[in-house]
Amino acid sequence: MSNSPDPVVTDEISREAWLALGVATAAAFLVVVDVSVVNIALPSIATEFDASTAQLSWVISGYNISLASLLLLAGRLADRRGRRAMFTLGLWGFLAGSALSGLAPNVEFLIGARVIQAMGGALLTPASLAMVLPQFPLARRGTAIGLWGAMGALGAAFGPSLGAVLIEASGWRVIFLINVPLGVIVVAAARRLVPESRGEETTGAIDLIGVPVGVIGVALVMWGIVRSESAGWVEASVLLPIVVGVALIPFVVWRSAHHRSPLLDLSLFAQRSFSAAIAAVWVYALAFTAGFLLQSFMLQRLWGMSVLATGFAMTPGPIVGAATSTLFGGLADRIGHRWVVSAGAVAAAAAYLWLLVLLTEEQQFVVVFLPATLLLGLGVGATIAGLQSAAMSEIDPRQFASANATTRTVQQIGYAIGISVVLTLVADLDLAGFRAGYTWVVACFLGSAIVMAVAYPSGSATTRQAHVNT
């Protein structure tokens, strides 16, 4: 692992860097909004296509499996072939999938279109941040990633409510079709405002054996986890793909250690900051999406709120997260990620502990839910981009996209496991089930805080870099 200093040697951020970050954050906002509104659209899709519950689940699952299985490959391609090139290609793919989703004549076509969307999303996700970070100095990376994360949080905040309004006004198809003109603007801005960059000096073809085996392995694990949501954890159709997928990991690691252009860049894990952050990301991901799913079910099924009311009720927390993400990112740049992220994860755990202790079948939005969601917003502001920044804090610029892709792959697998666990716990949608689900979420957030506090190095990235260079 190279310890060469970052190519940007001052703390000054150029106008070009801010413009490039604007392009990346616009794409992040677009993708997150689209992902968050699909859940709102499922009842309308079911009505129009007379779709079964199993078919509807694949509108979500087909996207998630495809995205998770292709992220590692996409990150390697971005570092080798060009971050802006992969970002642009991925955005075009995402827009093509959006257009096809909006024009889908049946649910099977929609599932296929969502897979195309995911393929595009896999290409643009690791490249979007990697094409920006080379223009930011080491001491300001947390700020950049905080802004990038803030736009994602805004997308999560306004996605459900915006989607509900659009669906009521124009039907579910508009939530996909509106992506196309907005995305074309982002593509044009990327070509004009973002310089091309690539990282790796490795020559030769990417591992033609390790890459497909790794992609299939991740896909099998995701397939089994998703199947568990409807079939339970003891069915052969669930256990077999998970076992086979996990069994392929040692081979992928071995190939990655012996090939010049592997799927998984093992040198990333030589950095303690990256390894510790990855572990914390995985435990955090077990709680993050699962917690929001529990909130949605609680508001609608336990408290009887409408879809539109639920969308607006869940908006304040992500707004707080978006508003504070950049502030916490700058704080982590100055004092280090260890305690900023740990404190944020504890705050998130405390928010769900509040719900766990005070939740009843009686609707108590102001007294019970609102304080919890605002506290959760503070926790998310310190963690969702903070964990990403912690993982990237000391990565060689040549490996930005690969590191981002590795982080996001671990994150996606954690999301899938967390959702499957809470769906099992809350199967009856009663008070006891919700309390069990919230207990899981609290434990995972606290686990992430403990991993960061114990394993992540102290001090800021610039302080550690200066120590290495002396």
C-alpha positions in Angstrom: 0.0 0.0 0.0 1.4 3.3 -1.0 1.7 6.0 1.6 2.4 8.7 -0.9 0.8 12.1 0.0 -2.4 13.2 -1.6 -1.9 15.0 -4.9 -3.6 18.1 -3.6 -1.2 19.6 -1.1 -3.1 22.6 0.3 -6.3 23.0 2.1 -7.7 25.3 -0.6 -10.6 23.9 -2.7 -10.9 25.1 -6.2 -14.0 26.3 -7.9 -13.7 23.4 -10.3 -13.7 21.0 -7.4 -16.9 22.4 -6.0 -18.6 22.2 -9.4 -17.5 18.6 -9.9 -18.8 17.8 -6.4 -22.1 19.4 -7.4 -22.4 17.0 -10.4 -21.7 14.0 -8.2 -24.2 15.0 -5.5 -26.9 15.7 -8.1 -26.5 12.2 -9.4 -26.6 10.8 -5.8 -29.8 12.7 -5.1 -31.4 11.4 -8.3 -30.6 7.8 -7.6 -31.6 7.9 -3.9 -34.9 9.6 -4.6 -35.7 7.0 -7.2 -34.9 4.1 -4.9 -36.8 5.6 -2.0 -40.0 6.3 -3.9 -40.4 2.8 -5.4 -41.8 1.5 -2.1 -44.5 4.2 -2.2 -45.4 3.2 -5.8 -45.8 -0.6 -5.1 -49.5 -0.5 -4.3 -50.3 1.4 -7.5 -48.2 -1.0 -9.5 -49.9 -4.0 -8.0 -53.3 -2.5 -8.9 -52.5 -1.7 -12.5 -50.7 -5.0 -13.3 -52.7 -7.3 -10.9 -49.3 -8.3 -9.6 -48.7 -10.8 -6.8 -46.8 -10.0 -3.7 -43.9 -12.2 -4.9 -43.7 -10.3 -8.2 -43.8 -7.0 -6.4 -40.9 -8.1 -4.1 -38.8 -8.6 -7.2 -39.3 -5.0 -8.4 -37.2 -4.2 -5.3 -35.1 -7.3 -5.0 -34.0 -7.5 -8.7 -32.6 -4.1 -8.3 -30.8 -4.8 -5.0 -29.2 -8.1 -6.1 -28.0 -6.7 -9.4 -26.6 -3.6 -7.8 -24.7 -5.4 -5.0 -23.2 -8.1 -7.3 -21.8 -5.6 -9.8 -20.3 -2.9 -7.5 -16.9 -4.4 -7.1 -16.4 -4.8 -10.8 -17.7 -1.3 -11.4 -15.2 0.1 -9.0 -12.3 -1.6 -10.6 -13.4 -0.5 -14.0 -13.7 3.1 -12.9 -10.2 3.2 -11.5 -8.8 1.6 -14.6 -10.8 3.0 -17.4 -11.8 6.4 -16.1 -14.1 7.6 -13.3 -16.0 10.1 -15.4 -16.4 7.7 -18.3 -17.9 5.0 -16.0 -20.0 7.6 -14.2 -21.5 8.8 -17.6 -22.0 5.3 -18.9 -23.7 4.3 -15.7 -25.9 7.3 -15.7 -27.0 6.6 -19.2 -27.8 3.0 -18.2 -29.8 4.2 -15.2 -31.8 6.6 -17.4 -32.5 3.9 -19.9 -33.8 1.6 -17.1 -35.9 4.5 -15.8 -37.5 5.1 -19.2 -38.2 1.4 -19.7 -39.7 1.2 -16.2 -42.0 4.1 -16.9 -43.2 2.5 -20.1 -43.4 -1.1 -18.8 -46.5 -3.0 -20.2 -46.4 -5.6 -17.4 -44.7 -6.4 -14.1 -42.2 -8.8 -15.7 -41.0 -6.1 -18.1 -40.8 -3.7 -15.1 -38.6 -6.1 -13.2 -36.2 -6.4 -16.1 -36.1 -2.6 -16.5 -35.2 -2.3 -12.8 -32.3 -4.7 -13.4 -31.0 -2.4 -16.1 -31.4 0.6 -13.7 -29.4 -1.3 -11.2 -26.6 -2.1 -13.7 -26.4 1.6 -14.4 -26.5 2.5 -10.7 -23.6 0.0 -10.0 -21.4 1.8 -12.6 -22.1 5.3 -11.5 -22.1 4.8 -7.7 -18.4 4.1 -7.0 -17.3 6.5 -9.8 -19.4 9.4 -8.6 -17.4 10.0 -5.5 -14.1 8.8 -6.9 -14.1 11.3 -9.8 -14.4 14.2 -7.2 -12.1 13.2 -4.4 -8.8 13.7 -6.3 -9.6 17.4 -6.4 -9.9 17.7 -2.6 -7.0 17.8 -0.2 -6.7 15.1 2.4 -7.7 17.5 5.2 -11.1 18.3 3.4 -12.2 14.9 2.2 -14.7 14.5 5.1 -16.3 17.8 4.1 -16.6 16.6 0.5 -18.1 13.2 1.5 -20.4 14.9 4.0 -21.9 17.1 1.2 -22.2 14.0 -1.0 -23.9 12.2 1.8 -26.1 15.1 2.6 -27.6 15.1 -0.9 -28.3 11.4 -0.4 -30.0 12.1 2.9 -32.1 14.8 1.2 -33.2 12.3 -1.4 -34.2 9.9 1.3 -36.0 12.7 3.1 -38.1 14.0 0.2 -38.4 10.8 -1.8 -41.4 9.3 0.0 -43.4 12.5 0.2 -42.4 13.7 -3.3 -43.3 10.3 -4.7 -46.7 10.2 -2.9 -47.5 13.6 -4.4 -46.4 12.7 -7.9 -48.3 9.4 -7.8 -51.5 11.0 -6.7 -51.2 13.7 -9.4 -50.0 11.7 -12.4 -49.7 8.0 -11.5 -46.7 5.8 -10.6 -45.0 5.9 -14.1 -44.0 9.5 -13.6 -41.6 8.6 -10.8 -39.4 6.8 -13.3 -39.9 9.0 -16.4 -39.0 12.2 -14.5 -35.5 10.9 -14.1 -34.8 11.1 -17.8 -34.7 14.9 -18.4 -33.1 15.5 -15.1 -30.4 12.9 -15.7 -29.6 14.2 -19.2 -28.8 17.6 -17.6 -26.4 15.8 -15.1 -24.7 13.9 -18.0 -24.1 17.2 -19.8 -22.8 18.9 -16.7 -20.4 16.0 -16.0 -18.9 16.2 -19.5 -18.4 19.9 -19.1 -17.4 20.3 -15.5 -15.7 17.1 -14.4 -12.1 16.2 -15.6 -11.4 12.6 -16.4 -9.3 10.7 -13.8 -8.1 7.2 -13.4 -6.1 5.5 -10.8 -4.5 2.2 -11.3 -1.2 1.6 -12.9 -1.8 -2.1 -13.3 -1.7 -3.4 -16.8 -3.3 -6.4 -18.3 -6.9 -7.7 -18.5 -9.1 -7.9 -15.4 -9.2 -11.4 -13.9 -11.5 -13.4 -16.2 -12.0 -16.1 -13.7 -12.1 -14.3 -10.4 -14.4 -11.6 -11.6 -17.4 -13.8 -12.7 -16.9 -16.0 -9.7 -17.0 -13.0 -7.4 -20.0 -11.5 -9.1 -21.9 -14.8 -9.0 -20.9 -15.3 -5.3 -22.3 -12.0 -4.2 -25.4 -12.5 -6.3 -26.1 -15.9 -4.7 -25.7 -14.5 -1.2 -28.0 -11.7 -2.0 -30.5 -14.1 -3.7 -30.6 -16.3 -0.6 -31.1 -13.4 1.8 -33.9 -11.9 -0.3 -35.6 -15.3 -0.5 -35.5 -15.5 3.3 -38.0 -12.6 3.5 -40.8 -14.8 2.1 -39.5 -18.4 2.7 -37.8 -18.1 6.1 -34.2 -18.9 7.0 -34.4 -22.8 7.1 -35.6 -23.5 3.5 -33.1 -25.1 1.1 -33.9 -22.4 -1.5 -32.5 -19.9 1.0 -29.6 -21.7 2.6 -28.1 -23.3 -0.5 -27.4 -20.1 -2.4 -26.0 -18.4 0.7 -23.8 -21.4 1.5 -22.5 -21.6 -2.1 -22.0 -17.9 -2.3 -20.0 -17.7 1.0 -18.0 -20.8 -0.1 -16.8 -18.9 -3.2 -15.3 -16.1 -1.1 -12.0 -17.9 -0.2 -11.4 -18.6 -3.9 -12.0 -15.0 -4.8 -9.6 -13.9 -2.1 -7.0 -16.3 -3.3 -7.4 -15.2 -6.9 -7.2 -11.5 -5.8 -3.9 -12.2 -4.0 -2.4 -13.8 -7.1 -3.7 -11.9 -10.1 -2.4 -8.5 -11.3 -5.9 -7.1 -12.0 -8.1 -8.8 -9.4 -11.8 -8.2 -8.6 -11.0 -7.4 -4.9 -8.1 -5.1 -4.1 -6.7 -6.7 -1.0 -4.2 -4.0 -0.4 -7.0 -1.7 0.8 -7.3 -3.8 3.9 -3.7 -3.1 4.9 -5.0 0.3 6.1 -6.3 -0.1 9.6 -8.7 2.8 9.0 -10.3 1.1 6.0 -10.6 -2.4 7.7 -12.1 -1.0 10.9 -14.5 1.3 9.0 -15.6 -1.6 6.8 -16.5 -3.7 9.8 -18.4 -0.8 11.4 -20.2 -0.1 8.0 -21.4 -3.7 7.9 -22.8 -3.7 11.5 -24.3 -0.3 10.9 -26.0 -1.4 7.7 -27.7 -4.3 9.6 -29.7 -1.6 11.3 -30.0 1.4 9.0 -32.5 0.4 6.3 -34.2 -2.1 8.6 -34.9 0.7 11.0 -36.6 2.9 8.4 -38.6 -0.1 7.2 -39.8 -0.6 10.8 -40.8 3.0 11.0 -42.9 2.8 7.8 -44.7 -0.3 9.0 -45.2 1.1 12.4 -46.8 4.3 11.2 -49.0 2.6 8.6 -49.9 -0.7 10.2 -49.7 -0.1 13.9 -50.8 3.5 14.0 -53.0 3.5 10.9 -51.5 6.5 9.1 -52.0 7.0 5.3 -49.2 6.6 2.8 -49.0 10.3 2.3 -49.0 11.1 6.0 -46.3 8.4 6.5 -44.1 10.0 3.9 -44.3 13.4 5.5 -43.9 12.0 9.0 -40.6 10.4 8.1 -39.2 13.5 6.4 -37.9 15.6 9.4 -35.2 13.1 10.5 -33.5 12.9 7.1 -33.7 16.7 6.8 -31.8 17.0 10.0 -29.3 14.4 8.8 -28.7 16.3 5.5 -28.4 19.6 7.4 -25.7 18.3 9.8 -23.8 15.8 7.6 -21.4 18.5 6.2 -20.9 19.9 9.7 -20.0 16.5 11.1 -17.8 15.8 8.1 -15.8 19.0 8.8 -15.5 18.1 12.5 -14.2 14.6 11.6 -11.6 16.2 9.3 -10.4 18.3 12.3 -10.5 15.8 15.2 -10.8 12.4 13.5 -13.7 10.0 12.7 -13.4 7.7 15.7 -15.5 9.6 18.2 -17.6 11.6 15.8 -19.0 8.4 14.1 -19.1 6.5 17.4 -21.2 9.2 19.0 -23.5 9.3 16.0 -24.1 5.6 16.1 -24.9 5.9 19.8 -27.4 8.7 19.0 -29.1 6.5 16.4 -29.3 3.7 18.9 -30.8 6.0 21.5 -33.5 7.2 19.0 -34.7 3.6 18.5 -34.4 2.9 22.2 -36.8 5.8 22.8 -39.3 4.1 20.4 -38.7 0.7 22.0 -39.5 1.9 25.5 -42.4 4.3 24.7 -44.1 2.6 21.8 -47.8 1.7 22.3 -50.6 0.9 19.9 -51.9 4.4 20.4 -50.7 7.0 17.9 -48.4 9.4 19.6 -46.5 11.2 16.9 -45.4 14.4 18.7 -44.5 12.7 22.0 -43.0 9.5 20.8 -42.1 9.5 17.1 -41.0 13.1 16.4 -38.3 13.3 19.1 -37.0 9.9 18.0 -36.8 10.8 14.3 -35.0 14.2 15.1 -32.4 12.4 17.3 -32.0 9.8 14.6 -31.4 12.6 12.1 -28.5 13.8 14.2 -27.1 10.3 14.4 -27.4 9.7 10.7 -25.8 13.1 10.0 -22.7 12.0 11.9 -22.6 8.4 10.5 -24.0 7.7 7.1 -21.4 9.9 5.3 -19.0 9.7 8.2 -18.5 6.0 7.8 -17.8 6.4 4.1 -15.3 9.2 4.9 -13.7 7.1 7.6 -13.1 4.3 5.1 -11.7 6.6 2.5 -9.7 8.8 4.8 -6.2 7.3 4.0 -6.9 5.5 0.7 -4.4 6.1 -2.1 -6.1 8.3 -4.7 -5.4 5.6 -7.3 -7.9 3.3 -5.5 -10.8 5.7 -4.7 -13.4 3.9 -6.8 -12.4 0.4 -5.7 -12.5 1.4 -2.1 -15.9 3.1 -2.5 -17.2 0.0 -4.3 -16.0 -2.4 -1.6 -17.6 -0.2 1.1 -20.9 -0.1 -0.8 -20.9 -3.8 -1.5 -20.5 -4.6 2.2 -23.2 -2.0 2.9 -25.7 -3.5 0.5 -25.3 -7.0 1.9 -25.8 -5.6 5.4 -28.9 -3.8 4.3 -30.4 -7.0 2.8 -29.6 -9.1 6.0 -31.0 -6.4 8.3 -34.3 -6.2 6.3 -34.7 -9.9 6.3 -34.2 -10.2 10.0 -36.7 -7.5 10.9 -39.3 -8.8 8.5 -39.0 -12.1 10.3 -39.2 -10.5 13.8 -42.2 -8.3 12.9 -44.1 -10.8 10.8 -47.3 -10.5 12.8 -47.1 -6.6 12.8 -48.0 -6.5 16.4 -46.5 -4.5 19.3 -44.3 -7.4 20.4 -42.9 -7.8 16.9 -42.1 -4.1 16.6 -40.3 -4.1 19.9 -38.3 -7.1 18.9 -37.4 -5.4 15.6 -36.3 -2.2 17.4 -34.2 -4.3 19.8 -32.3 -5.6 16.8 -31.8 -2.1 15.4 -30.6 -0.7 18.8 -28.1 -3.6 19.2 -26.6 -3.2 15.7 -26.2 0.6 16.0 -24.4 0.1 19.4 -22.3 -2.7 17.9 -21.2 -0.3 15.1 -20.3 2.4 17.7 -18.2 -0.2 19.7 -16.3 -1.3 16.5 -15.4 2.3 15.7 -14.4 3.2 19.3 -12.3 0.1 19.7 -10.8 -0.5 16.3 -10.6 2.8 14.4 -7.3 4.8 14.8 -7.5 8.0 16.8 -6.7 11.4 15.5 -7.4 13.0 12.1 -6.2 11.6 8.8 -3.8 14.5 8.2 -2.2 13.9 11.7 -1.7 10.2 11.0 -0.3 11.0 7.5 2.1 13.5 8.9 3.3 10.9 11.5 3.9 8.3 8.8 5.9 10.8 6.7 8.2 11.8 9.5 
